[in-house]
Amino acid sequence: MALPGSIAAGAHDLSVHFEGLANPTRLLVVERLALTPEMRVSELAEFCQVSQPRMSWHLRILRKAQVIRTRREGREVFCRLDREAIAAHFRSFARLVSFAGLPAADLPNANPISEGTS
């Protein structure tokens, strides 16, 4: 477990976030939701060619991973990307993998070793 205040302190949140994205169906949901403000669960299930219970299972994982948000309107449930949370996780990941805490733009250029040279 990371020390409070360390860069890796949010690693658990990041692992949950990335685990939520670690499935082709869930990535398809994210890709589809990126193109529209929101969609019904039934529309997403049809688009992904999965049953509605299976889609609800995927969406529960995406909600836990803070990738989507849902709202209920009567019997219908609507989904949308949680763009703010996704951006926050992206910034946390960028800090975690940054070179000595430097922003990516300030990283030294890598000198790849050419093949055939010693």
Secondary structure, DSSP 8 states (H G I E B T S, - for coil): ---TTSGGGGHHHHHHHHHHH-SHHHHHHHHHHTTSS-EEHHHHHHHHT--HHHHHHHHHHHHHTTSEEEEEETTEEEEEE-HHHHHHHHHHHHHHHSGGG--GGGS-------TT--
